[in-house]
């Protein structure tokens, strides 16, 4: 049964002999470590004696069906041969190129299982352990020097038709003999972007999106594009920013690749400010911001200017790498764009009381807390009517200031706590509200609408006649008792029965209105005369109720007597007729 491709291989016995494709023999020693899909053994070209603990070689072993080792092997066979690397360093006048040396490879079989192996230089610890030791950060000079050396490594790899596609601290190894040298290892995700000089075309493939290490993978890789040179340089820029600051803006959303992609896109869109504001104490990020700005201008198939990129990182820096602790608290950032987890931790520490806090300070805080708890809610924000207040002062017209509220339905106010100052303030507000309300006018002072023009409607005439015509005035000889407003009728009757001074506003002004029913006209009358609806003044023909009775009143009395006489005569005639019929 074939083994699972993702499983680590079954260990080979110590002392097992392997033969590579060039017929060189290798003896396995103890297991030194393991990768994602393989095991790493100490190895030696001396097969007759056990492998020494300080050997200079290692062999990486995986199942034959696994792909990462095959990809890495092809890279070394095509691009990292010792003679090719020596020629490159000579042409570029380089003393060191941080790419491990490839020494051979081949296939092996043990216990019915097939293995693939590759022999290479032994390396020391990885850079990730150094970062963890220093609290996640490295000194700025060390970061810039690493950046320059990595640009040179990538230039060599790119010129040999490959890209690394997985740059990170865990894949940067310190030299075993010289810890000051750094090597770019693990080419399991390396990709031949330009086979035989033909660059891969731009083609997004969502099914292959987000490939690589999520913290540093390029935006192109998030879109599913094939790895390219600009993608490698963008990954390097994210790594430099992480080593310099100790964190990245998207550290809190690593479980969601789409959110990581959006965060990276925002960072690249807002350059250089988005990177400059991530600067930490004692180490600015200006150089990294300039580096990423340059990378942003590259097209998918464009060749980068490696010399300019090294200059943006400070030029060529020689000397030993300093992996000591940087100054300042590890991970301390002056940026406003700190990752949310760090903000939460700091906020949590700020909320905890200090052990050195004095008792007086604690009492003050308790008092402040008690004030916050007992602070009443303003009355205007509470539902229901305001609390009961003293009787409002009476106004000159006798109407109460609370008359407007007397018609409201009474509701029980909610239970609450308030101080006297707020109650007084509420009283003042209510009084101002009452003063602003219109005061009802007593009915005795209602004068009704003004006199209208000739073309007023019948409804208007009826309304004015109801309020304005006096009871003692007649229209075509008929009284208007049923058509006079009750209040007006009562008031006039009181005035007719007494000799006291009249209080009717129309009597005090010596003016009245007369409506002539047949002609539909109003006339304004006074003691000295009257004006018709056109304003023409006429002599007075009306008298007040206490003046002498006019002809119209005498004519009415005469008519009454005539009617009574007519009834008597008619009754006598009827009696005569009845007596005549009785004789028959």
Secondary structure, 3 states (H helix, E strand, C coil): CCCCCCCCCCCCCCCCEEECCCCCEEEEEEEEEECCCCEEEEEECCCCCCCCCCCCEEEEEEECCCCHHHHHHHHHHHHCCHHHHHHHHHHHCCCCCCECCEEEEEEEEECCEEEEEEEEECEEEEHHHHHHHCCCCCCHHHHHHHHHHHHHHHHHHHHCCCECCCCCHHHEEEECCCCCCEEECCCCCCECCCHHHCCCCCCCCHHHCCCCCCCCCCHHHHHCCCCCHHHHHHHHHHHHHHHHHCCCCCHHHCCCHHHHHHHHHHHHHCCCHHHHCCCECCECCHHHHHHHHHHHCCCCCCCCCHHHHHHHCCCCCCCCCCCCCCCCCCCCECCCCCCHHHHHHHHHHHHCCCCCCCHHHHHHHHHHHHHHHHCCCCHHHCCCCCCCCCCCCECCCCCECCHHHCCCCCCCCCCCCCCHHHHHHHHHHHHHHHHHCCCCCCHHHCCCCCCCCCCCCHHHHHHHHHHHCCCCCEECCEECHHHCCHHHHHHHHHHHCCCCCCCCHHHHCCEEEEEECCCCEEEEEECCEEECCCCCEECCCCCCCCCCCCHHHHHHHHHHHHHHHHHHHHHHHHHHHHHHHHHC
